[in-house]
Amino acid sequence: MVFLFSSRLKPLRQSMNLAQEQLACLLGVDRSTISSYESNMRQPSLDTLWRIADVFGVSTDYLLGRTNHHLPDHIFDL
């Protein structure tokens, strides 16, 4: 299910002009972890997935490829 995660993460990071090191710092992980996520060698824990969604202002469903909507799900509950 996380197969789209790596292809979603890198463009999001680049769209905010963040280096891997900067994103790693925001998430409290090593730069090598971000590299592993982007190369689809590793998958984030649920907690890290939530933090990534918060950093980029997207839903976890978007990160996982379950939807193409960028906005967090709670936006649609209004």
C-alpha positions in Angstrom: 0.0 0.0 0.0 2.9 2.4 0.6 4.3 1.9 -2.9 3.4 5.5 -4.0 4.9 7.0 -0.8 8.4 7.3 -2.2 7.1 9.0 -5.4 5.0 11.4 -3.4 7.6 12.3 -0.8 10.4 13.6 -2.9 8.3 16.0 -5.1 6.7 17.4 -1.9 10.1 18.0 -0.3 11.4 19.6 -3.4 8.4 21.8 -3.8 9.2 23.3 -0.4 12.9 23.7 -1.3 13.8 21.4 1.6 17.0 19.4 1.5 16.8 15.9 2.8 18.8 17.0 5.9 16.3 19.8 6.6 13.3 17.4 6.4 15.1 14.9 8.5 15.6 17.6 11.2 11.9 18.6 11.1 10.9 14.9 11.5 13.5 14.0 14.1 15.1 11.3 11.9 18.5 10.9 10.2 19.0 12.2 6.6 19.7 8.6 5.5 16.2 7.7 6.7 14.7 10.3 4.3 16.9 8.9 1.5 15.7 5.4 2.3 12.1 6.6 2.1 12.6 8.4 -1.2 14.3 5.3 -2.8 11.6 3.0 -1.5 14.1 1.0 0.6 12.2 1.8 3.9 8.7 2.8 4.9 7.9 5.2 7.7 6.2 4.3 10.9 2.6 5.5 11.4 3.8 8.2 13.7 6.4 9.4 11.2 3.8 9.3 8.4 1.5 11.6 10.4 4.4 14.0 11.0 5.3 14.0 7.3 1.6 14.8 6.4 1.6 17.6 9.0 4.9 19.1 7.6 3.5 19.2 4.1 -0.1 19.9 4.9 -1.4 16.8 3.0 -3.4 13.8 4.1 -1.8 10.5 4.9 -4.1 9.0 2.2 -2.4 11.3 -0.3 1.0 10.2 0.8 0.0 6.5 0.5 -1.6 7.0 -2.9 -5.1 6.3 -1.8 -6.3 9.7 -3.1 -5.0 12.4 -5.4 -6.4 15.1 -3.1 -3.5 17.0 -1.5 -5.6 18.5 1.4 -5.9 16.8 4.8 -9.1 14.9 5.2 -10.3 17.1 8.1 -10.6 20.0 5.6 -13.5 18.2 4.0 -15.4 17.8 7.3 -16.2 21.5 7.5 
